[in-house]
């Protein structure tokens, strides 16, 4: 856990490490790996057609021509891989946003970043007639960046409080999704192509989308990990960060770039999925404390498990139909959001 120490006159402020120690953190990482393996197995085995784990294994590594092989290899494996990549991206983006803004309510969905990407994709499809993923991927990145800047400006920039940013994000979300719905009604011929950018889902996603977006996702993730130390310094305050040799302006700009790459690419692959980036950073702090050097890897490891569990729940509760993963994560995240807002430190304007 990173803590700041008040410097004596003429002394350089420094970061100090406090518990939790290295051993509990490593234990948490092992727990995260085990949890991810379990949720991947559930994602491959559970659905409208329940598949025994033995058949899942053989379908992956030694196909025997059974009726389960096609379901596992062609349908559920790409869906699981997309869930892992998108979940890690959203968890990382949420962690970076919360540390950067020192705002416990920061989340790509809550602060309008996902909505901006979604609105830009719908515009590309419905207005400009762009149908290739490569084409509207760049619109998703642009929309995510514009929405992030707009919400920060409406929230008051440096004077922003958690609640003001949440209100600004809610307003931008409502306006952008109103625009998306209006455009869908106006252009019914492209309604089916645009509907996945209203509610995010892992269902029927083309694995080729992930392959195209993967370089951007990896770039955003590497940039986020590289920013862990300067973000930790920035969390102590701008003056302390400068005293520690951190460039505040560069850290902020690169953080926005990382968030844009992660959120824009994830939204372009499977539509807007909210609250993953809100819930996971809060959950992993029990293991890591606020230290971004540990928190960000934890976010990248635990967030895919949450998204895959949400996807499995959506398959089971409405079988043989499905409930989109975004609806499940929004329900869970809404409960957490209410809890956070009721806390005195967050609720103060």
C-alpha positions in Angstrom: 0.0 0.0 0.0 1.4 3.4 -0.9 1.3 6.1 1.7 2.6 9.6 1.7 4.9 11.0 4.5 4.8 14.6 5.3 8.3 15.9 4.3 10.4 17.9 6.8 11.7 21.3 5.5 14.3 20.6 2.8 13.4 16.9 2.6 12.1 15.2 -0.5 8.7 13.5 0.0 8.8 9.7 -0.6 6.5 6.7 -0.9 6.6 4.1 1.8 5.3 0.6 1.7 2.9 -0.7 4.3 0.9 -3.9 4.6 -0.6 -5.9 3.0 2.8 -7.6 2.5 4.2 -9.4 -0.5 3.0 -12.8 0.6 -0.7 -11.9 0.8 -0.4 -10.2 -2.5 1.2 -13.2 -4.2 -1.5 -15.4 -2.6 -4.1 -13.1 -4.2 -2.5 -13.5 -7.6 -2.6 -17.3 -7.3 -6.2 -17.0 -6.2 -6.9 -14.9 -9.3 -5.3 -17.4 -11.6 -7.3 -20.3 -10.1 -10.5 -18.2 -10.3 -9.9 -17.4 -14.0 -9.3 -21.0 -14.9 -12.6 -22.0 -13.1 -14.6 -19.3 -14.8 -13.1 -20.2 -18.2 -14.2 -23.8 -17.6 -17.7 -22.6 -16.7 -17.8 -20.4 -19.8 -16.9 -23.4 -22.0 -19.2 -25.9 -20.3 -22.4 -24.0 -19.3 -25.1 -22.7 -21.6 -28.2 -23.7 -23.4 -26.3 -27.0 -24.0 -24.5 -28.1 -20.9 -21.3 -30.0 -21.8 -19.4 -32.2 -19.4 -15.9 -31.0 -18.6 -14.4 -34.2 -20.1 -16.0 -33.4 -23.4 -14.9 -29.8 -23.1 -11.3 -31.0 -22.7 -11.5 -33.4 -25.6 -13.2 -30.8 -27.8 -10.3 -28.4 -27.2 -7.3 -30.7 -27.4 -8.4 -34.0 -29.1 -11.5 -33.6 -31.1 -13.3 -36.9 -31.6 -16.0 -35.7 -34.0 -18.7 -35.6 -31.3 -21.5 -33.1 -31.4 -19.9 -31.1 -28.6 -16.7 -30.4 -30.6 -18.2 -27.7 -32.8 -19.9 -26.0 -29.8 -16.7 -25.8 -27.8 -14.3 -24.9 -30.6 -16.4 -22.7 -32.8 -18.8 -21.0 -30.4 -17.7 -21.0 -26.8 -13.9 -20.8 -27.1 -13.9 -17.5 -29.1 -16.6 -16.2 -26.8 -14.4 -17.0 -23.7 -11.3 -15.5 -25.3 -13.2 -12.3 -26.1 -14.4 -12.2 -22.5 -10.9 -12.5 -21.2 -9.5 -9.7 -23.4 -12.4 -7.3 -22.9 -12.7 -8.0 -19.2 -9.0 -7.3 -18.7 -9.2 -4.1 -20.7 -12.2 -2.8 -18.8 -10.7 -3.7 -15.4 -7.4 -2.0 -16.3 -9.2 1.1 -17.6 -11.2 1.4 -14.4 -8.2 1.0 -12.2 -6.2 3.7 -14.1 -9.3 6.0 -14.0 -9.8 5.7 -10.3 -6.1 6.3 -9.5 -5.7 9.1 -12.0 -8.8 11.0 -10.7 -8.6 9.8 -7.1 -12.3 9.1 -7.6 -13.8 5.9 -6.3 -16.7 6.2 -8.7 -14.6 6.4 -11.8 -15.6 3.7 -14.4 -15.5 3.7 -18.2 -19.3 3.1 -18.3 -20.3 5.5 -15.5 -18.2 8.4 -16.8 -19.4 8.1 -20.4 -16.3 6.6 -22.1 -18.1 3.5 -23.3 -21.1 5.5 -24.4 -18.9 7.8 -26.4 -17.3 4.8 -28.2 -20.8 3.3 -28.8 -22.2 6.5 -30.2 -19.3 7.0 -32.6 -19.6 3.4 -33.8 -23.4 3.8 -34.4 -22.6 7.0 -36.3 -20.1 5.3 -38.5 -22.6 2.5 -39.3 -25.8 4.4 -39.6 -24.7 7.8 -41.1 -21.4 7.0 -42.9 -22.3 3.5 -44.0 -19.1 2.0 -42.6 -19.6 -1.8 -42.1 -16.0 -3.1 -41.6 -14.7 -3.5 -38.1 -11.4 -2.0 -39.1 -13.3 1.1 -40.2 -15.4 1.7 -37.1 -12.7 0.7 -34.6 -11.1 4.1 -35.1 -14.5 5.8 -34.6 -14.8 3.9 -31.3 -11.4 5.2 -30.1 -12.3 8.8 -31.1 -15.6 8.6 -29.4 -14.1 7.3 -26.2 -11.5 10.1 -26.1 -14.0 12.8 -26.8 -16.4 11.5 -24.1 -13.6 11.3 -21.5 -12.5 14.9 -22.2 -16.2 16.1 -22.2 -17.1 14.5 -18.8 -13.9 15.8 -17.2 -14.7 19.4 -18.5 -18.3 19.2 -17.3 -17.2 17.9 -13.9 -15.0 20.9 -13.3 -11.5 19.6 -14.3 -9.3 20.0 -11.2 -12.2 21.1 -9.0 -14.2 17.9 -9.8 -15.5 15.8 -7.0 -16.6 12.2 -7.3 -20.3 13.1 -7.3 -19.8 15.9 -9.8 -18.0 13.6 -12.1 -20.7 10.9 -11.6 -23.4 13.4 -12.4 -21.5 14.7 -15.5 -21.0 11.1 -16.6 -24.7 10.3 -16.1 -25.7 13.3 -18.2 -23.3 12.4 -21.0 -24.4 8.8 -20.9 -28.1 9.7 -21.2 -27.5 12.1 -24.1 -25.3 9.7 -26.0 -27.6 6.7 -25.6 -30.6 8.9 -26.5 -28.7 9.8 -29.7 -28.0 6.1 -30.3 -31.6 5.1 -29.8 -32.8 7.9 -32.0 -30.5 7.0 -34.8 -31.6 3.4 -34.7 -35.3 4.4 -35.0 -34.4 6.8 -37.8 -32.5 4.2 -39.9 -34.4 0.9 -39.4 -32.4 -0.7 -42.3 -29.3 -0.8 -40.1 -31.0 -1.4 -36.8 -29.8 -5.0 -36.5 -26.2 -3.9 -37.2 -26.3 -1.2 -34.6 -28.3 -2.9 -31.8 -25.2 -4.5 -30.2 -23.8 -1.1 -29.5 -26.8 -0.3 -27.2 -26.2 -3.2 -24.8 -22.9 -4.9 -24.7 -22.7 -8.7 -25.1 -20.3 -11.5 -25.8 -22.9 -13.4 -27.8 -22.3 -14.0 -31.6 -19.1 -12.0 -31.6 -16.7 -12.7 -34.5 -13.3 -13.8 -33.2 -11.8 -11.9 -36.1 -12.8 -8.7 -34.3 -10.6 -9.6 -31.4 -7.6 -10.4 -33.6 -8.0 -7.0 -35.3 -8.3 -5.1 -32.0 -5.7 -7.1 -30.1 -2.7 -4.9 -30.9 -4.5 -1.9 -29.6 -5.6 -3.7 -26.5 -2.1 -5.0 -25.8 -0.7 -1.5 -26.4 -3.2 0.1 -23.9 -2.5 -2.6 -21.3 1.3 -2.2 -21.6 1.0 1.5 -21.3 -1.2 1.2 -18.2 1.3 -1.1 -16.5 4.1 1.3 -17.4 2.2 4.1 -15.8 1.8 2.3 -12.5 4.7 4.0 -10.7 4.0 7.6 -11.8 0.3 7.1 -11.1 1.2 6.0 -7.6 3.2 9.1 -7.1 0.4 11.2 -8.6 -2.1 9.7 -6.1 -0.2 11.5 -3.3 -0.9 14.9 -4.9 0.6 16.9 -7.8 3.2 18.6 -5.6 4.5 15.3 -4.2 4.5 13.8 -7.6 6.7 16.6 -9.0 9.0 16.3 -6.0 9.4 12.6 -6.8 10.4 13.5 -10.4 7.1 12.6 -12.0 5.8 14.6 -15.0 2.2 15.2 -14.1 1.2 16.5 -17.5 2.8 13.5 -19.3 1.3 11.0 -16.9 -2.2 12.5 -17.4 -2.0 12.5 -21.1 -0.6 8.9 -21.4 -3.2 7.7 -18.9 -6.0 9.1 -21.1 -4.3 7.5 -24.1 -4.3 4.1 -22.3 -7.9 4.5 -21.2 -9.0 5.4 -24.8 -7.2 2.4 -26.3 -8.6 0.0 -23.8 -12.2 1.2 -23.7 -12.5 2.1 -27.4 -11.2 -1.3 -28.5 -13.2 -3.2 -26.0 -16.4 -1.4 -26.9 -15.8 -1.9 -30.6 -15.4 -5.7 -30.1 -18.6 -6.3 -28.0 -20.4 -3.1 -27.3 -20.6 -1.0 -24.1 -20.2 -3.1 -20.9 -20.4 -1.1 -17.7 -19.4 -1.4 -14.1 -16.7 -3.9 -14.6 -14.1 -1.1 -14.1 -16.0 0.1 -11.1 -16.4 -3.1 -9.1 -13.0 -4.8 -9.7 -10.6 -2.1 -8.4 -12.7 -1.9 -5.2 -12.6 -5.7 -4.8 -8.9 -6.1 -5.4 -7.8 -3.4 -2.9 -8.5 -5.9 -0.1 -5.4 -7.7 -1.4 -3.3 -4.8 -2.8 -4.2 -1.6 -1.0 -4.1 1.5 -3.3 -0.7 0.7 -4.8 -1.2 0.8 -8.6 1.9 -1.4 -9.1 -0.1 -4.3 -7.6 -3.7 -3.1 -8.2 -3.5 -2.9 -12.0 -2.2 -6.5 -12.5 -4.9 -7.6 -10.1 -7.6 -5.7 -12.1 -6.4 -7.3 -15.3 -6.6 -10.8 -13.7 -9.9 -10.6 -11.8 -12.0 -8.5 -14.2 -12.2 -11.3 -16.9 -13.6 -13.6 -14.2 -16.3 -11.2 -13.4 -17.3 -10.7 -17.0 -17.3 -14.4 -17.8 -19.4 -15.1 -14.7 -21.9 -12.4 -15.8 -22.0 -14.0 -19.2 -22.7 -17.4 -17.8 -25.4 -16.1 -15.5 -27.0 -14.4 -18.5 -27.1 -17.7 -20.4 -28.5 -19.7 -17.4 -31.2 -17.5 -16.0 -33.0 -17.0 -19.3 -32.2 -20.3 -21.0 -32.6 -21.1 -23.9 -32.5 -17.3 -24.6 -29.8 -15.1 -23.1 -29.5 -11.9 -21.1 -26.7 -9.7 -22.3 -23.6 -9.5 -20.0 -23.9 -5.7 -19.7 -27.4 -6.1 -18.1 -25.9 -8.5 -15.5 -22.9 -6.4 -14.7 -25.1 -3.3 -14.5 -27.3 -4.9 -11.9 -24.3 -6.0 -9.8 -22.6 -2.6 -10.3 -25.7 -0.7 -9.5 -25.8 -2.2 -6.0 -22.1 -1.3 -5.4 -22.7 2.2 -6.8 -25.5 2.8 -4.3 -23.3 1.6 -1.5 -20.4 3.9 -2.5 -22.6 6.9 -2.9 -24.1 6.4 0.6 -20.7 6.6 2.2 -20.1 10.0 3.7 -16.7 10.6 2.0 -18.1 10.0 -1.4 -21.4 11.7 -1.0 -20.0 15.0 0.0 -20.0 17.6 -2.8 
